[in-house]
Amino acid sequence: MIDLNEGGARQTVRTIKNAGGKAHGYTVDITGRKALETPPWPIARQAKRSTFL
């Protein structure tokens, strides 16, 4: 889970885990064009399988 809002990311991760899923939360600011050109690959490498929505 990536979100600009750290608290929001934590809450979403908690919701997913409480439902039996697996999740990790990261605070990432993707509001600028530069950030969109450089995806958070280090985050993706930390997971065996990632789904980005």
Phi and psi restraints in degrees (value plus and minus 20) as a CYANA .aco file:
   2 ILE   PHI    -134.7   -94.7
   2 ILE   PSI     118.8   158.8
   3 ASP   PHI    -176.6  -136.6
   3 ASP   PSI     128.1   168.1
   4 LEU   PHI     -88.9   -48.9
   4 LEU   PSI     -52.5   -12.5
   5 ASN   PHI    -112.5   -72.5
   5 ASN   PSI      88.8   128.8
   6 GLU   PHI     -79.3   -39.3
   6 GLU   PSI     -62.5   -22.5
   7 GLY   PHI     -83.8   -43.8
   7 GLY   PSI     -58.9   -18.9
   8 GLY   PHI     -85.4   -45.4
   8 GLY   PSI     -60.1   -20.1
   9 ALA   PHI     -84.0   -44.0
   9 ALA   PSI     -64.6   -24.6
  10 ARG   PHI     -79.9   -39.9
  10 ARG   PSI     -63.8   -23.8
  11 GLN   PHI     -84.1   -44.1
  11 GLN   PSI     -62.9   -22.9
  12 THR   PHI     -84.7   -44.7
  12 THR   PSI     -63.0   -23.0
  13 VAL   PHI     -80.3   -40.3
  13 VAL   PSI     -64.8   -24.8
  14 ARG   PHI     -79.9   -39.9
  14 ARG   PSI     -63.3   -23.3
  15 THR   PHI     -81.7   -41.7
  15 THR   PSI     -64.5   -24.5
  16 ILE   PHI     -83.7   -43.7
  16 ILE   PSI     -65.6   -25.6
  17 LYS   PHI     -85.4   -45.4
  17 LYS   PSI     -59.3   -19.3
  18 ASN   PHI     -84.5   -44.5
  18 ASN   PSI     -45.2    -5.2
  19 ALA   PHI    -108.7   -68.7
  19 ALA   PSI     -16.5    23.5
  20 GLY   PHI      76.2   116.2
  20 GLY   PSI     -16.0    24.0
  21 GLY   PHI    -111.3   -71.3
  21 GLY   PSI     159.7   199.7
  22 LYS   PHI    -137.5   -97.5
  22 LYS   PSI     117.3   157.3
  23 ALA   PHI    -178.1  -138.1
  23 ALA   PSI     134.4   174.4
  24 HIS   PHI    -152.2  -112.2
  24 HIS   PSI     124.2   164.2
  25 GLY   PHI    -131.9   -91.9
  25 GLY   PSI     119.6   159.6
  26 TYR   PHI    -157.4  -117.4
  26 TYR   PSI     119.8   159.8
  27 THR   PHI    -112.4   -72.4
  27 THR   PSI      96.5   136.5
  28 VAL   PHI    -157.6  -117.6
  28 VAL   PSI     111.4   151.4
  29 ASP   PHI    -115.4   -75.4
  29 ASP   PSI      86.8   126.8
  30 ILE   PHI    -129.7   -89.7
  30 ILE   PSI       4.1    44.1
  31 THR   PHI     -96.9   -56.9
  31 THR   PSI     -39.5     0.5
  32 GLY   PHI    -119.7   -79.7
  32 GLY   PSI     131.6   171.6
  33 ARG   PHI     -77.6   -37.6
  33 ARG   PSI     -60.1   -20.1
  34 LYS   PHI     -78.8   -38.8
  34 LYS   PSI     -62.9   -22.9
  35 ALA   PHI     -83.9   -43.9
  35 ALA   PSI     -54.3   -14.3
  36 LEU   PHI     -92.4   -52.4
  36 LEU   PSI     -44.7    -4.7
  37 GLU   PHI     -99.1   -59.1
  37 GLU   PSI     -38.3     1.7
  38 THR   PHI    -142.5  -102.5
  38 THR   PSI      70.4   110.4
  39 PRO   PHI     -83.7   -43.7
  39 PRO   PSI     138.8   178.8
  40 PRO   PHI     -98.1   -58.1
  40 PRO   PSI      40.5    80.5
  41 TRP   PHI     -77.6   -37.6
  41 TRP   PSI     -57.8   -17.8
  42 PRO   PHI     -76.6   -36.6
  42 PRO   PSI     -54.1   -14.1
  43 ILE   PHI     -88.3   -48.3
  43 ILE   PSI     -64.4   -24.4
  44 ALA   PHI     -83.9   -43.9
  44 ALA   PSI     -55.8   -15.8
  45 ARG   PHI     -88.3   -48.3
  45 ARG   PSI     -42.8    -2.8
  46 GLN   PHI     -92.8   -52.8
  46 GLN   PSI     -38.2     1.8
  47 ALA   PHI    -127.8   -87.8
  47 ALA   PSI     125.7   165.7
  48 LYS   PHI     -88.2   -48.2
  48 LYS   PSI     -59.2   -19.2
  49 ARG   PHI    -163.1  -123.1
  49 ARG   PSI     104.5   144.5
  50 SER   PHI    -137.0   -97.0
  50 SER   PSI     126.9   166.9
  51 THR   PHI    -141.9  -101.9
  51 THR   PSI     101.0   141.0
  52 PHE   PHI    -127.5   -87.5
  52 PHE   PSI     102.9   142.9
